[in-house]
Amino acid sequence: MKKFFLLSILFSCLFIFSGAAGAADKNLTLTEDTTAAVYLNAGQIFKFYQSHINELAKPENADNLTGIQKRLQGFTKAEVNLSELFKSCADFIQKELIVPNGPAWIAVDEFLRPQIIVNARIKPLELLEFIESNIDQISTEAIRREQNLVEFRIPVQNHDLLLSVTPDGISLKPENMAARENSVSKWSDFNSTVSSEKTLIAGEIDLDRLKRLIIGRTSNQSHATCYSNLRLLATALEMYSMDKETAIEKLDQKELIAERYLNSELFCPDSGSYTLNAAREAECNVHGTIRKPASSNVSSATAGKEIPSQFKPMKTLKFHALKDYAELSLAIEDSLMVEQWAAIGKQQLLTIKNMAQNQMGQLPESERQKGMQMLDSIKINHEGQWLKLSVENLDENAVISGLTGLAGAIVIPNFKKARQQARASACRANRRVLVAASEMYELDTGKPLSQLDMELLVKSGYIKKAVKCPEGGNYNLVRENNDTRVECSRHQGK
């Protein structure tokens, strides 16, 4: 899973390198249940970074990069050879394993389930083999591994995601997700915004829905308790199936308790009953399943008093960036609050400008003028229910680099270092599991362990199977004073 996480990071980086606006059938359809959406006209971003990476990868720029590298070392302990890094980026782009040619979309629904579409010309199997050759074999097996189709099933807390890579692009969405209905009117302004070729990035969040979702989940203790029960049942069922090498046909908590997969019987606080559904998932007839919670318990409106007063009036948050202009807008239901916040914002902005002017007094006049022009381009205004923060008269390159940051320029991670970090992280996780299992064994049996005995822990049911250090280190149980820990001969201290 750790290695698969690296794959996800790589694909996330590749999203930044997507192309300009494409055909409508390659876009996400935003519906009534959409809570947030982000659009990237990433073709412009790709062109920007591609030209810069190719330039930085040239040998004549090595001295400049060395100077930057030395300055960076004063802020971070990370050891990065910038010349090699940008050369790796340029080499990867030249392979044309992925060539962006369309928009990138991200949407989140009422259950916070993501859906991502990135349009690009891709060589799916070659791209996967390239990734595997640089970060070791991916522990999560592809459910489809073909020349023109690579798919992974990614288990997450509430559902499974399906990652698909085809010659036409990348998609990530909840598995078995029903077809979306036609776009609704509440997203018409957003769709109009992203249809413009001048739009670089646009985003919108339905704060009303988000508030109801977050407050509803945290305030509904019955649902939270039942959700925890379902997670415990899912774990017990998985362990049972692995140990018995057969899928369980009926949910019998008494049997799970007898086999030591549960400590005690679990009950829904709202008197729901737990059963096994057709997909062999633990299900509550009141609260649904982990993968698909009952919507009435998750997204229903909550009492106004449960929402902090300062957040009640907030309705919608929007962000829109063009090639020379960027604007952040917040819709507020209380018109008096809009005016008050705008006045406060203008006063604060004036204070910042005065402070900056004093600080820049020592700079050459030309540089001081540039700095003040940038500050003068920042505006705070209000229009109807909207409070707006805007930056005008920007340079296109400044917008792109400012929005995506340095991370966007670093497409290919330092795979060797990432691989080492992933292995060290996996080893730390193993050691935490072994410490917890050893302590549980001692508490239950009253017999202290003189040494780490994984065979005993497996046989007693405290761990599913023996764990190994990814780099062949040996695990030892160490006791000092009241401290119990498991050390690795390879990763101790990492």
N, C-alpha and C positions, 0 to 999 in steps of 0.2 A: 504494500500500500504506500510505503514511503517513496518507492521508486515511481509508482504511478503518479504520486503527487508531483514529482518533477516533470513528468509528461504533461500534467495539467498546467503547470507553470509555463512550460514551453509554448503550449497552445495559446495560453493567455497572452504571452508576448507576441505571438504571431497574429493575434486579433488586431493588434495595433497596426500591423502591416497589411491591412486590407485595402481594397480599392475604392473608387469613387462610386457615386450612386448608380444603381443598376436597375434591372427590370423589376416591376412591381411584384412578380411572383417569387422573387427571391427575398422579399421583405417579410418581417414578422407582421402578423395581423394582431392589432391591439384590441382587446375586448373588454367587456364590463368587469371581468375579474382581474384585469391587469392593474397592478399596484404601482409599478415603476417601469420606465423604459429609457434606454439610452441608444442613441444612434451615432455612429462615427462615419464620416466621409473620409475613411482612412486611406484612400488613394493619395490624397494630398500629403498625409502624414508619411506614407510609404516613400513617396518621391523625395520628400524633405530629408528623411533619415538615410535613404539609399545613397543620395548624392553626398551627404556628409560622411557616411561610413566609408564609401569608396575613396573619398579625399583623405580621410584620417588614416586609412590603411596604407597610403603611399609611403615608401621608405623615407622620402625627404621630410616627412612630418614626424619621424621617430623622436627627434630631439625635443620638439614641442610637447609631445605626449609624455616624454620622460620628465619634463619640468612640471607638467600638470600632475603626474603621478606622485612626485615628491611632495607637492603641496597637499594632495589628498591624504597622504600618509600622516599629516599633522592633525587630521580630523578623524581618521578611522584606522583601526588596526588591520583592516583587510588588505591582503597582498594581491594586487592585480597588476598584471603587465598589460598596460593599455594598448601597446603596439600589437601584441599577440591577440588581444581581445578583439580589436577592430578588424584585424586581418581575418580572424575566424568568422566574424560577422559577414565580411565581404565574400569570403569563400562560400559560406552557406547560401547567400543570396545568388551567387553565380551558379550554384547547382540547380537552381530553378525547381526545387522539390515542391515549393509552394510559391505561386505567383498571384498575388491578390488582383482581383478584377471586379470587385463589387463592394457593397456596403457591409458594415458590421453592425449587428443589432443585438441588444441585450434587453430582455424583459423579465419581470418577476411578477408572479400572480399572487392571489390573495393568501396562499399558503406559503409564500416566500420561495416557491419553486422557480428556478431559473430556466430560461430558454435563450439560447444563443445561436445566431446564424452568422457565418462569415463566408462571403463569396470569394472564391479563389480558384485558380487552376492548380491542381495538386496531383502529385504522384503518390497515392496513399500508401502502398506497400513500401516503396522506396523511402518515403519520409519516416515510416515506423522503423524500418531497418536502420536508418541513419541515427535515430534517437536511441535505439537499443544498443548500437555499437558504441555510443558515447556515454551512456549511463547504466550499462549492464542490462541484463535481461529484465524486462518488466515483470514483476511478480504477479500482477493481475493479468490473466490470460485474455487475449482478444476472443470475443465470441464469434467474430468473423474476421478472417485474415486472407483477403484476396487481393489481386492486383489492383482492382478498382473499388474495393470497399474494405475498410478496416473499422471494426466496431468494438467498443468496450462498454461493459456494464459497470457503472460506478455506484457502489452502495453508499448512501448517505443516511443521515439520521431518520428522516421521515419517508424516504422513498428511494428508488433507484433511478439514476440518470443514465441515459444512453448517449454515448459519444460516438458520432459517425463521421468518418472521413471519406469523402468521395472525390472523383476528379473535378467536381464542381464546387467543392467547399467543405466547410466543417459545420456540424450542428451538434448542439448539446441541449438535451431536453429530457423531461421526465419520461421514463419508459411507459409505453402504452397510453401516452397522453392523447386525449380525445381531440378531434379536429376543432380548431377554434372557429367561432362564429365571425360574421362580418364585423369590421371595425365599427365601434360605437361613436356617437357624436362627441363624447367627452374627450376623445383623442383626436378630433378633427383638426384642431389648431396645431397639435404636435405633428400630425401627418403633413399638414401644409408647410410647416417649418422645414421638415427634413426633405421635402420634395425640391427645395431650392438647391441648385448646384453650389451656391455660395456658402451653404452651411457646412462647417467643419465638424462640429460636435453639438449635439442637442440632448438634453435629458429632462425628464419630468417625473415627479413623485407625487402620487395622490396621498397627501399627508392625512387626510380624513380616514382613508382606509387603513393606512399604516398605523395610526393611533389606535383605531379600534382593534386591529390585529394584535399589537403589542400589549395594550392594556388588557384586552380580553384574555390573552394567554397568561399574563402574570396574575390577573385578579381571579381567574376561574380556577380555584384550588382543586375542585373536584376533577376537572379535566386534567390538570397537571398531575394529580395523584394517579389517575387511571392511565395516563400516558406512561408514567414511570413503571406501573405494573405491566403494561404491554411490552415495554422494553425488557423487563426481567423475564417475562414469558418467552419472548423471542429468543433471548440468549439461551434459556434453558432448553427450548426446542431444538435450537441449532446444535448445542452440545450433545443432546440426546441422540440426534440423527447421526452426528459424526461418530460417536462412540459405538452406537448400535449398527452403524452402516446401513441404516434403513430409515426411510422417512416415516415420521409418526402420523398415524391416520386419525387419531382422536385426541383432543386435549383432555388429559386426565391429570389434574394437579396432584392428586394423591399419589399417583405412580411417579411423577416427577420428584415429589418429596421423598418417597421411599428410595428412589435411585440417587438421592442427594443432589438433584439439579435445582431444587428449590428448598429454602429453609422452612417456609410455612405457606399456607394457602393464601392466595391473593384475592381481594374483593374490590369491586368497583364501588366507590363512595356514593354513587348515584343509583345503586342497586342494579346496575347492568350485569349481564352474564357474559362470561368469557367462553368463546368457542373457537374452533379451527375452521376458517372459511375454505372455499374451493381452491384458493391459491396456497393453502396450508400456512396461513398467517394467523396469528392470534388476533382475535377481533372481539370488541365490546359492542353489544347491540345498542348502547347509548352513545359512546364516544368514537366509534369507528375503529380504524386500524392505525398503526404508526405511519404507514405509507399514505393513507387517506383518512385523515381525521374527519369526523362529522362536522360539516361546515357550520351548523347551528351553534356548535360549542366553541368554534375557533374565531369566526369572523363576525359574530353578532355584535351589534352596538352595545356599548357599556354605558352605564350611568355617567352623566356629565361630571359629577363630583369626583369620579375616579381619575379623570384627566387633569393634570396640573393646570392651573388657571392660565399660566403664561403660554401654554400650547393650545388651549381650546380654540382660539380664533384662527389659527393657521390652517389653511385649506390645501394649497398646492405650492410646490417648489419647482421652478423651471430654470434651466441653464441653456444658453444659446450662444454659440461662438461662430462668427463669420471670419473671413480672412483678415479683416481690419477692425473688428468690433466684437466685444464679449459682454454678455449681460446675465446677471443673476436676479431672478424675480421671485418674490414671495407673496402669495395671495393671502390677505388677512381679512377676516370677516368684519372686524371692528374698525370702522373708518377713522375713528378718533385715534386708535392705536397706530394706524398707518401714518397719520400726520405726526404723531409724537415721535415715533421711531425714525422717521425721515429727518425731523429736526435734530434729534440727538445724533444721528449718523453724520449729518452735515457739519455739526459742531465738532465732532470727533475727527472728521476728515480734515477740517481746517487746522486743528491742533497738530495733527500729524504733519501737515504740509509746513507749518511754521517750524516744527522741530527739525524736519528734514532740510529745510532751507538753511538753518543754522549749522547743521552738521556738514552740509555740502559747501559751506563758505570757503573751505580750504582747497577745494578742487579747482582745476583750470576752468575758465569761464565757459568754454565750449561744453565741457562735461557737466558743469552745473546746470547749464541751460537744458541739456538733454534730460537730466534728472527731474527738473521742475516741469518740463513738458509732459513727462510721463505721469507725474503726480496730478497735473492739471487735467489730464485726460480721464481721471477717475471722477465719476459723478454719482451722486445719490439723489434720487427723486422718488416721487410717488404719483401714481396715476390711477384714480379710482381705488379699487381694493388692492392694487399692486404696489409693493415697495420694491424699488429697483436699484441695483448697484451695477454700473456699467463702466466699461473702459473703451474709449474711442480712439480713432486714428492710430491704430496699431499696425506694426509691420507683420506680414503674414508669417514669417519665420519666428517672430517673437511669440505669436499666438500659439503656434504648433509646439514649439519647444517649451513654452510656459505651461501648456495644458498637459503634455505627456511627460515632461521631465526627462532627466538623464536616463532613467530606467527604460524609457521607450527606445533609446538609441542602442541599448545593449540587448540585442535580440537573442544571441546565443550565449547562454551562461557559461561560466568556466566549469565545464563538465567534470573535470577531474576533481576539482575542489567540491563541487556539488555532490559527487559520488561519495567522497570521503565523509562529508557532513551527514549524508543520508545514512551511511553505515553506522556512524557514531551515534546518530539519533536512534536508530533501530536497536543498537546495543543498550543504550540507556533505558529504552522502553522495556527490553528484556529483563534488565536488572531490577527495575521497579516492580515488574510482575513477580519475579522470583522472591524479592523481599516480602511483598504482600502475601504471597502464598506460604512462605515459611512462617510468617507471624501468625497467619490464620491457623496453620497446622498446630503450632505450639499452643495457641489459645484453646483450640478444640480438644487437644489430646493431653495437654499438660506436660508434654515431653519436649524439652528443648533439643534442637538439632545441633550436634557438634560440628557438622559439616553439611554443605549443600548436597541434598540427595534428590535429584530431579526425578529419578525413577519412583521414589516413594511419594513425591508430590503428585505425580501423574496417577499412580495407582490409587492414591487417596482422594483423587478428584479435585485437587486444588489448582492444577493447571491441566489444560487439555492434552498437551504434548510437550516433550522436552524442547527447550529453545536453545539456539546456538548463536554465538557471535557471528555476524556477517563476515568478519575477517579472520575467523578461526581462533579467537581468543578463548582462554579458559576462565570459567566462572568459579569464584570461591566465596564462601560465606565468612564474613569478618565481623567480630564483635569487639567493640571498644567502649568501656564504661556502659552507658545505657543505649548506645547506638548500635544498630544492626544494619549492615549493608552487604551488598553483593558487589565484589570487585571483578573487573575483567583485566586479564593480563595484557590485552591489546589496547583497550580504550580507557584505562583507569584515568579518572580526572577529566575525561572528555564528554 
